[in-house]
Amino acid sequence: GAGVSQSPRYKVAKRGQDVALRCDPISGHVSLFWYQQALGQGPEFLTYFQNEAQLDKSGLPSDRFFAERPEGSVSTLKIQRTQQEDSAVYLCASSATKRQVSGNTIYFGEGSWLTVV
Amino acid sequence: DAKTTQPTSMDCAEGRAANLPCNHSTISGNEYVYWYRQIHSQGPQYIIHGLKNNETNEMASLIITEDRKSSTLILPHATLRDTAVYYCIGVNAGNNRKLIWGLGTSLAVNP
């Protein structure tokens, strides 16, 4: 597709359930980012991949959060044993370059809206 | 990365210029000023960025003060579709792995 694609668009999970969120970046993009956005807040950085290498996972809030990008294209964010505080929009972004500071080369997806009940 | 402060909300009449201010008094010499916006239920959209000089593109203009402590994003002829939350972000070119987002300015363009 032309842009960053995320699925599912909406997910309702019962507390304790595991969820997997998928991101299809723009084809050929080297860098991939995951952000978490709580209601009424700005996005918060979770993790960064350069191709298949996860170079920064400092923003992952707990060991229940895990991200992978095994072939350097599609990425999956997995949340185990979901809690209510995990309810948020999870945004994926990709960039053609290795540097995030590249202005208009950073493209965001529409996000996956997770509600934990 | 520099902390930025923005007004919580602003209103603008359709067809008029929208001027969105941002204070970044602690910005360092190698930090860029980036602007994104987020329309309700959508992902963030890049608008413009600058370092020292004023910048203009098809979406907006960015005016950066000479001391770089503040900047203004200008939407020259606001439309209803410009209603969104606008984020001003200071980004260190040397530590460029993450964007640090504030709360942004909620701009309402009124008919």
Interface residues (C-beta under 8 A of the other chain):
Chain A: V4 F33 Y35 G40 Q41 G42 P43 E44 F45 Y48 L55 D56 G59 L91 A93 R99 Q100 V101 G103 N104 I106 Y107 F108 G109 E110 G111
Chain B: Y32 Y34 S41 Q42 G43 P44 Q45 Y46 I48 H49 Y87 V91 N92 A93 N96 R97 K98 L99 I100 W101 G102 L103 G104
